[in-house]
Amino acid sequence: MSELNCPNRRLTEVNEGKLSLSRRNFFAGLAIAAGSVGLTGIAESAQAATKKYKVCTTKDVKVGSAVLFLVKSANIMVLITQPKAGTFRAFNPACTHEGFQINGVQGNNLVCPVHQAQFDMTTGGVKRGPARKALGQYKLTRTGTTIYINA
Ligand code: FES
């Protein structure tokens, strides 16, 4: 298994304490999301989900690989994959088992370091448990070589 590239310095620092930080960030994100729905309603949450953020360029993610990016303006981490030439996907890197950060690639699968769940790098679908749900996926768009997500 190879570890994911991490071109963002701040994310590298986060990765040094990845297990506890990732889990805390995941649950904090859940709390924020739940609060958002409760306070502002589903319609406003849907509007917030349509904001577009620049993540990287197509050259930052090689074919058959995945790279973690911190989108500072949204304060979220995004896992960009290129399963085949010219096909890019954007995932929430929080494992759907217990929320730890996906940090490796094995063949065409993304691998969680904690209990070794594996997810398809094209669909985010579970290839190996204990996770049961697919990774969350962001809408990805490209303008030229620039990759954006809606989050
Ligand atoms: S947290 Fe990822 S497999 Fe358990």
Boltz pocket constraint, residues with backbone or C-beta under 6 A from the ligand:
constraints:
  - pocket:
      binder: B
      contacts: [[A, 95], [A, 96], [A, 97], [A, 98], [A, 99], [A, 100], [A, 112], [A, 113], [A, 114], [A, 115], [A, 116], [A, 117], [A, 129], [A, 130], [A, 131]]
      max_distance: 6.0
